[in-house]
Amino acid sequence: MTSSPTPQIPEELALEIRRLAHELSNALEIIVQTGYLLGMAELKPPADEWLRMLESGTNKALDTNLQLREYIKRNTPH
């Protein structure tokens, strides 16, 4: 079974998606740094568990953003 090639993203659209992914990266960096600073505090339950939940969600968002950037790169004409 062969799969059909993924259509290329038009350059104008790819530029806007890249811009949005960059803005998302900036926002995620703030969350990452805030999580790091919270991790330096001696949090008591249940706040320590909330921090772990925040870190888990942040890592998923970072991974998704990376996948988005890689998808755009692979599917944009060079």
Residue frames as qw, qx, qy, qz and C-alpha x, y, z in Angstrom:
[[0.000, 0.891, 0.454, 0.000, 0.00, 0.00, 0.00],
 [0.432, 0.176, 0.000, 0.884, 1.50, 3.33, -1.03],
 [0.083, -0.763, -0.444, 0.463, 0.53, 6.56, 0.58],
 [0.387, 0.792, 0.234, 0.410, -0.02, 9.68, -1.43],
 [0.460, 0.121, -0.244, 0.845, 2.49, 12.46, -0.83],
 [0.159, -0.717, -0.465, 0.494, 1.52, 15.20, 1.61],
 [0.347, 0.812, 0.257, 0.392, 0.62, 18.35, -0.26],
 [0.457, 0.100, -0.207, 0.859, 3.03, 21.24, 0.19],
 [0.145, -0.781, -0.438, 0.421, 1.98, 24.11, 2.44],
 [0.367, 0.810, 0.166, 0.425, 1.77, 27.36, 0.47],
 [0.516, 0.179, -0.305, 0.780, 4.63, 29.67, 1.45],
 [0.203, -0.504, 0.041, -0.839, 2.40, 32.51, 2.68],
 [0.801, -0.459, -0.194, -0.332, 0.50, 30.13, 4.95],
 [0.844, -0.064, -0.352, 0.400, 3.71, 28.47, 6.14],
 [0.267, 0.386, -0.261, 0.844, 5.13, 31.88, 7.12],
 [0.487, -0.517, 0.033, -0.704, 2.08, 32.64, 9.27],
 [0.917, -0.308, -0.243, -0.072, 2.15, 29.19, 10.89],
 [0.687, 0.151, -0.355, 0.617, 5.88, 29.62, 11.61],
 [0.040, -0.495, 0.192, -0.847, 5.14, 33.01, 13.19],
 [0.725, -0.468, -0.063, -0.501, 2.45, 31.49, 15.39],
 [0.919, -0.118, -0.313, 0.207, 4.70, 28.56, 16.36],
 [0.441, 0.328, -0.335, 0.765, 7.41, 31.06, 17.32],
 [0.346, -0.510, 0.128, -0.777, 4.96, 33.01, 19.48],
 [0.895, -0.332, -0.196, -0.227, 3.85, 29.74, 21.08],
 [0.778, 0.102, -0.385, 0.486, 7.49, 28.89, 21.80],
 [0.104, 0.449, -0.293, 0.838, 7.94, 32.24, 23.53],
 [0.636, -0.462, 0.029, -0.617, 4.87, 31.69, 25.70],
 [0.945, -0.156, -0.285, 0.022, 5.97, 28.15, 26.54],
 [0.551, 0.312, -0.425, 0.646, 9.40, 29.43, 27.58],
 [0.273, -0.497, 0.261, -0.781, 7.72, 31.65, 30.18],
 [0.875, -0.308, -0.066, -0.368, 5.80, 28.64, 31.50],
 [0.866, 0.117, -0.380, 0.304, 8.95, 26.49, 31.57],
 [0.299, 0.402, -0.416, 0.759, 10.89, 29.14, 33.47],
 [0.511, -0.460, 0.166, -0.707, 8.03, 29.73, 35.92],
 [0.950, -0.177, -0.212, -0.146, 7.76, 25.99, 36.53],
 [0.689, 0.246, -0.441, 0.519, 11.50, 25.86, 37.17],
 [0.026, -0.452, 0.362, -0.815, 11.27, 28.69, 39.70],
 [0.756, -0.369, 0.022, -0.540, 8.29, 27.04, 41.41],
 [0.927, 0.013, -0.361, 0.103, 10.32, 23.83, 41.56],
 [0.402, 0.373, -0.487, 0.680, 12.96, 25.70, 43.57],
 [0.437, -0.441, 0.256, -0.741, 10.36, 26.52, 46.24],
 [0.007, 0.020, -0.964, 0.266, 9.47, 23.99, 48.90],
 [0.552, -0.154, -0.290, -0.767, 5.93, 23.28, 47.79],
 [0.347, -0.053, 0.827, -0.440, 3.65, 21.35, 50.09],
 [0.012, 0.307, 0.905, 0.295, 0.97, 18.92, 48.96],
 [0.774, 0.378, 0.496, 0.108, -1.11, 19.30, 46.92],
 [0.229, 0.906, -0.177, -0.310, 0.88, 22.15, 45.29],
 [0.279, -0.500, 0.756, 0.318, 3.82, 19.84, 44.56],
 [0.512, 0.284, 0.802, 0.119, 1.50, 17.56, 42.58],
 [0.384, 0.860, 0.256, -0.217, 0.08, 20.54, 40.71],
 [0.024, -0.790, 0.484, 0.376, 3.61, 21.49, 39.71],
 [0.398, -0.142, 0.866, 0.266, 4.21, 17.98, 38.34],
 [0.483, 0.612, 0.625, -0.042, 0.97, 18.26, 36.37],
 [0.200, 0.922, -0.066, -0.326, 2.09, 21.65, 35.02],
 [0.194, -0.591, 0.693, 0.364, 5.46, 20.23, 33.99],
 [0.488, 0.160, 0.845, 0.153, 3.83, 17.25, 32.29],
 [0.424, 0.788, 0.430, -0.119, 1.44, 19.45, 30.31],
 [0.041, 0.883, -0.292, -0.365, 4.25, 21.84, 29.42],
 [0.345, -0.353, 0.797, 0.347, 6.41, 19.01, 28.09],
 [0.499, 0.443, 0.739, 0.094, 3.53, 17.77, 25.94],
 [0.291, 0.916, 0.172, -0.215, 2.99, 21.28, 24.57],
 [0.136, -0.743, 0.525, 0.391, 6.71, 21.68, 23.83],
 [0.444, -0.055, 0.848, 0.283, 6.76, 18.34, 22.00],
 [0.450, 0.673, 0.586, -0.022, 3.66, 19.24, 19.99],
 [0.141, 0.932, -0.092, -0.322, 5.17, 22.61, 19.04],
 [0.267, -0.519, 0.712, 0.390, 8.36, 20.88, 17.90],
 [0.483, 0.261, 0.817, 0.177, 6.33, 18.42, 15.81],
 [0.349, 0.856, 0.331, -0.188, 4.46, 21.34, 14.25],
 [0.005, -0.844, 0.373, 0.384, 7.69, 23.11, 13.33],
 [0.359, -0.262, 0.833, 0.329, 9.13, 19.91, 11.84],
 [0.488, 0.521, 0.700, 0.012, 5.94, 19.29, 9.85],
 [0.266, 0.920, 0.061, -0.283, 6.05, 22.80, 8.41],
 [0.156, -0.686, 0.597, 0.386, 9.72, 22.41, 7.50],
 [0.434, -0.015, 0.870, 0.234, 9.11, 19.07, 5.76],
 [0.353, 0.585, 0.722, 0.105, 6.05, 20.29, 3.86],
 [0.129, 0.908, 0.044, -0.395, 7.11, 23.73, 2.69],
 [0.761, 0.564, 0.046, 0.318, 8.80, 24.29, -0.64],
 [0.594, -0.547, 0.073, 0.585, 12.40, 25.37, -0.19]]
